[in-house]
Amino acid sequence: MALEVGGKAPEFELKDNHGRTVRLADFRGQKNVVLLFYPFAFTGVCTGELCALRDELPKFVNDDTQLLAVSNDSIHTLRVFAEQEGLEYPLLSDFWPHGETSRAYGVFDEDKGCAVRGTFIIDKDGVVRWTVVNGLPDARDLNDYVKALENL
């Protein structure tokens, strides 16, 4: 079961597509975080969602907001995916321990071995302020994220 609005976001420490360590705590007091879980790199719906974010990047990566996209792929897969698609925001690997962060956020599908499409907007105090969770085949609407960020 996914996290609910109003609760504290679980801390995490994951490697990005360049091997750098990224912690949720790094943004505390400085930026709101759009934390987006997606099933797998190189798949149709995931590629479409992540490229749509790329095309609207100033709305999601700016002085007030940081976008972090998480999948259960390895950092090596994520590096190639980001290069191929021109993704210039952090792609975080929840590969090992497999799905630990996805489980903490309640979006890991045990049967499929991957995260479902969960998005969490976390404010500067580390509180979940908005969330949406879609099944594997169902793309999310970016405009919903923009509206949620405007309401912070």
C-alpha positions as CSV (number, residue, x, y, z in Angstrom):
1,M,0.0,0.0,0.0
2,A,1.4,3.4,-1.1
3,L,2.2,6.1,1.4
4,E,-0.5,8.6,2.2
5,V,-0.5,12.3,2.0
6,G,0.6,14.0,5.2
7,G,3.0,11.4,6.3
8,K,6.8,11.6,6.4
9,A,8.5,10.4,3.3
10,P,10.9,7.5,4.0
11,E,14.5,8.4,3.7
12,F,16.6,6.7,1.0
13,E,20.1,6.6,-0.4
14,L,20.4,5.4,-4.0
15,K,23.0,5.6,-6.8
16,D,22.1,7.7,-9.9
17,N,22.9,6.9,-13.5
18,H,26.4,8.3,-13.0
19,G,27.2,6.3,-9.8
20,R,26.7,9.3,-7.5
21,T,24.9,8.8,-4.2
22,V,21.6,10.7,-3.9
23,R,19.7,11.0,-0.6
24,L,16.3,12.4,0.0
25,A,17.8,14.2,3.0
26,D,20.1,16.2,0.6
27,F,17.0,18.3,-0.4
28,R,15.6,18.8,3.0
29,G,15.0,22.5,3.7
30,Q,16.1,23.4,0.2
31,K,13.8,21.9,-2.5
32,N,10.5,20.1,-3.0
33,V,11.1,16.7,-4.6
34,V,9.0,15.0,-7.3
35,L,9.8,11.4,-6.7
36,L,8.7,9.3,-9.6
37,F,8.9,5.5,-9.6
38,Y,8.6,3.7,-13.0
39,P,8.9,0.0,-13.9
40,F,11.7,-0.3,-16.4
41,A,14.0,1.7,-18.7
42,F,13.6,1.2,-22.5
43,T,9.9,0.3,-22.2
44,G,7.3,2.2,-24.2
45,V,5.2,3.9,-21.5
46,C,8.2,4.6,-19.3
47,T,10.2,6.1,-22.1
48,G,7.2,8.2,-23.1
49,E,6.7,9.5,-19.5
50,L,10.3,10.2,-18.9
51,C,10.8,12.0,-22.2
52,A,7.6,14.1,-21.5
53,L,9.3,15.2,-18.2
54,R,12.5,16.0,-20.2
55,D,10.5,18.2,-22.5
56,E,9.0,20.1,-19.6
57,L,12.1,20.0,-17.4
58,P,12.2,23.6,-16.1
59,K,8.9,22.9,-14.3
60,F,10.4,20.0,-12.5
61,V,14.1,20.9,-12.0
62,N,14.6,24.5,-10.8
63,D,15.5,26.5,-7.7
64,D,12.5,25.2,-5.8
65,T,12.0,21.7,-7.1
66,Q,14.1,18.5,-7.9
67,L,12.8,15.6,-10.0
68,L,14.1,12.2,-9.1
69,A,13.1,9.1,-11.2
70,V,13.5,5.7,-9.7
71,S,13.5,2.2,-11.3
72,N,14.7,-1.2,-10.3
73,D,17.2,-1.2,-13.2
74,S,21.0,-1.2,-12.6
75,I,22.9,2.1,-12.8
76,H,24.5,0.9,-16.0
77,T,21.2,0.4,-17.7
78,L,20.1,3.8,-16.5
79,R,23.2,5.5,-17.8
80,V,22.7,4.1,-21.3
81,F,18.9,4.9,-21.2
82,A,19.6,8.5,-20.1
83,E,22.2,9.0,-22.8
84,Q,20.0,7.5,-25.5
85,E,16.9,9.6,-24.5
86,G,18.7,12.9,-23.5
87,L,17.5,12.7,-19.9
88,E,19.4,15.3,-17.8
89,Y,17.8,14.6,-14.4
90,P,18.8,11.9,-12.0
91,L,17.7,8.4,-12.7
92,L,18.1,6.4,-9.5
93,S,18.7,2.7,-9.2
94,D,16.7,0.7,-6.7
95,F,18.4,-2.4,-8.0
96,W,20.1,-3.6,-4.8
97,P,18.8,-4.4,-2.3
98,H,16.2,-5.1,-5.0
99,G,13.2,-2.8,-4.6
100,E,14.0,-1.7,-1.0
101,T,13.0,2.0,-1.7
102,S,10.1,1.0,-3.9
103,R,8.8,-1.2,-1.0
104,A,9.3,1.6,1.5
105,Y,7.0,3.8,-0.6
106,G,4.5,1.0,-1.1
107,V,4.9,0.8,-4.9
108,F,6.8,-2.5,-5.5
109,D,4.9,-5.2,-7.3
110,E,6.3,-8.5,-5.8
111,D,4.9,-10.6,-8.7
112,K,6.5,-8.5,-11.4
113,G,9.7,-7.7,-9.5
114,C,9.5,-4.0,-10.3
115,A,7.9,-0.7,-9.1
116,V,4.5,0.4,-10.4
117,R,4.0,3.9,-11.5
118,G,4.0,5.9,-8.3
119,T,4.6,9.6,-7.9
120,F,5.1,11.4,-4.7
121,I,5.6,15.2,-4.2
122,I,7.5,15.7,-1.0
123,D,7.8,19.2,0.5
124,K,11.0,20.8,1.9
125,D,10.2,19.4,5.3
126,G,10.1,15.8,4.0
127,V,6.3,15.5,4.1
128,V,4.3,13.8,1.3
129,R,2.0,16.5,0.0
130,W,0.6,14.7,-3.1
131,T,0.6,11.2,-4.6
132,V,-0.7,9.2,-7.5
133,V,-0.2,5.5,-8.2
134,N,-1.0,3.9,-11.5
135,G,-0.7,0.3,-12.7
136,L,2.0,-0.8,-15.0
137,P,0.3,0.0,-18.3
138,D,-1.2,3.3,-17.3
139,A,0.8,6.5,-18.0
140,R,0.5,9.4,-15.6
141,D,-0.5,13.0,-16.5
142,L,2.3,15.6,-16.0
143,N,-0.2,18.3,-15.6
144,D,-1.3,16.8,-12.4
145,Y,2.3,17.2,-11.0
146,V,2.4,20.8,-12.1
147,K,-0.8,21.6,-10.3
148,A,0.3,19.8,-7.2
149,L,3.6,21.7,-7.2
150,E,1.7,25.0,-7.6
151,N,-0.3,24.3,-4.5
152,L,2.7,23.8,-2.2
